[in-house]
Amino acid sequence: MLLSEFSVVVVVRMGEITIKGRRTRERFEHLLLRNMQDSLRSSGLRRYRIRRERGRFFVYADDEVEAVTALRRVFGIKSLSIANEIIFTDLEELVEKAENFFAEKVKGRSFAVRARRSGQHPFTSIDVERKLGEALLKYGSRVDLENPEVTAYVEVRGAHAYLYTDVVKAYGGLPIGSEGRVVALVSGGFDSPVAAWYMLRRGAEVHYVLCKLGGPVHEVGALHVLKVLADKWSYGYSPKLYVVDFRELVRDIREKCNLPLFNVILKRFMYRAADLVARELRAEAIVTGESLGQAASQTLRNLYVSSMAVRTQILRPLIGFDKDDIIAMAREIGTYEASARVKEYCGAFAEHPRTHASLEEVEAEEEKVEASLLEKAVREAKVYDLKSVSIEERSEDLELSWIPENAVIVDLRSGDKFGKWHIPGSLNLSFDRLVDEIGKLDPSTTYVLVCDEGALSLEAAYMLRKMGFKAFSLRGGIRKARRKLRAGGSMSRGEMGQL
């Protein structure tokens, strides 16, 4: 018994691993053991021991809270209990020691006894339940087998027994590494990290591809999201992120292709980028966060047209999820806060996209795009080891919820959008034109950049700040500012505080 060395034993129960065939079960249990060790080391536990028996692992550690918190996030584990381990010689000694353990826990409360037994014994599980129930009746208020306030669990294994009252649910699934390797297309938003999490849960080793539409701020935002998955859920391997710069390719598509088809064409190129990375990693599938009908590119027709760009199978774990379901799951797994800070790129997609694209028409439009741009972008991709990467924060102090006095407002939206509505006194410059005319900017002037949602303006503000200008992005973009002004607010510091 290891309790002379450690103060706690955690009983670890497996889920569907236990119903696999012998050889498959042994392989899965070996992977689960590896992943459990990784989780405990990653949590900072310095001393622990793991013992395996059929259908169970027993983890001995000094810090019970840290051990359970870490192990609960290991896929393949169904539930856990912090237990008291005892050794006994007969039923009477077992009942006596269990009575001493449970007496205070059931005192004045309704209770039930649940026993399980493995091994050769001259008694049954029902014998344990009856004898212990009788012994505890003098402490508890009554026996309640349907809805007890306290359940006294006794798990007998050979000459050892494990006593506990609480069962902590884990996330089940299969051990990571048991179902091969996949590549997940991610943006940093809510959907793709949740989709990746579901693949991790089913035993896949997940690596990531970010087709970067913006600059460093977009990249850092996605890194923050994926660090949550890497550090809290990805045990037993080192997930990688491939950052593929799509900005040049996007410009080429926008300049040469039919704009209503832009979204589908861009998605097809993203699939191709993921496919190239998948081949490099010998991954067997591409994973996306697409949900049927959630966006113009996610109609049944457009998903079909997009899928035809690659031969690698595409898995969509969220295809039947509502957005509320996805958001709730993002909160559960811990990616919500980081994803909420990643802004959707203004102008990255067509304003009036085709919802039922023709494959033939899309393929014809794609012929206009310089094919070498994709190969170049993937070849020059930046690769991060998500477990070891240190993230440099790039958006600190770049955003304002108000416009300073005498600041120059630069509206980065298209001329059409600017013509329909803009903040009074704004200048209209596209991002590319702003880059071309940086030499004409006055270093002594404060610049406030605006766009639809605040993503492109954040990248522009970061760029100008690195070049020595006093530049900011308007938080929430033009849409929030417009709602504020229409409600009778003002752009001054005092009035814009709630933007």
Secondary structure, 3 states (H helix, E strand, C coil): CHHHCCCEEEEEEECHHHHCCHHHHHHHHHHHHHHHHHHHHHCCCCCEEEEEECCEEEEEECCHHHHHHHHCCCCCEEEEEEEEEEECCCHHHHHHHHHHHHHHHHCCCEEEEEEEEECCCCCCHHHHHHHHHHHHCCCCCEECCCCCCEEEEEEEECCEEEEECCCEECCCCECCCCCCEEEEEECCCCHHHHHHHHHHHECCEEEEEEEECCCHHHHHHHHHHHHHHHHHCCCCCCCEEEEEECHHHHHHHHHHCCHHHHHHHHHHHHHHHHHHHHHHHCCCEEECCCCCCCCHHHCHHHHHHHHCCCCCEEECCCCCCCHHHHHHHHHHHCCHHHHHCCCCCCCCCCCCCCCCCCHHHHHHHHCCCCCHHHHHHHHCCEEEECCCCCCCCCCCCCEECCCCCCCEEEECCCHHHHHHCCCCCCEECCHHHHHHCHHHCCCCCEEEEECCCCHHHHHHHHHHHHCCCEEEEECCHHHHHHHHHHCCCCCCCCCCCCC
